[in-house]
Amino acid sequence: MGCSTNVYAPYRKYGTPERGYASVLFFLEDDFVHRFAQKRNLKSKTTSGGYEHFITDASVQFLDFIKSVLNLFYSRLKYDKELLQLKVTELLIYLTSRHPEVVAQLLSGHSLHKKNLVEIMEQNYLKYASLEEFALMSGRSLATFKRDFKEVFNSTPARWLKRKHMEHAQYLLKHTDFNVSDVYNKVGFMNYAHFSRVFKEYFGYGPGSVK
């Protein structure tokens, strides 16, 4: 079973020549797990030095659940978001009743790895990174990252990154010996034409005018 954002769970696969090996992996988003926990008033588990793991025989009830999940993915309904969410909820209900420590550890992962958003963005905004990668750096799911970003910066990540890139580019053009062809790559653009267009849209004049 996969864990929530920023929780790394190594595992080994064993099979036999006669029966082979089969697995079903569940990847759980932090926000979804926390909404589930809030509805049921569940608490996180304080942990240090990693996460516990266990091996247990599956009950008849759980095997029936797995079969229902597989049947869903073999049918035309496999892309129904609400149905998939119901299946994940069913999994969490099962774990809460049989293995509550697992859900408690999933909850603790969210707060345990959440990092200062201002520091993360100021230190990394010049990197070639997607929003998903910035969210991962900050210890958040993408949805939580966007929500926290709006609260902290009063802006969307895209607008904030554009402003930071343009301001840094303008600074480099004004106060260093870098020419335009050097600068666009340093502020996260893959080609000059795109950089020049965005720069002009932002400042009202092209980057060549600065020099």
PESULMO-V893217 format. One record per run of one state. SS is the DSSP state (H for helix, E for strand, - for the rest). FROM is the first residue (numbers start at 1). LEN is the number of residues. If there is no record, write none. Layout:
ss: {SS;SS}
from: {FROM;FROM}
len: {LEN;LEN}
//
This chain:
ss: {-;E;-;E;-;H;-;H;-;H;-;H;-;H;-;H;-;H;-;H;-;H;-;H;-;H;-}
from: {1;16;17;20;21;30;41;60;74;81;99;100;114;117;125;131;138;142;154;157;176;180;187;192;204;207;211}
len: {15;1;3;1;9;11;19;14;7;18;1;14;3;8;6;7;4;12;3;19;4;7;5;12;3;4;1}
//
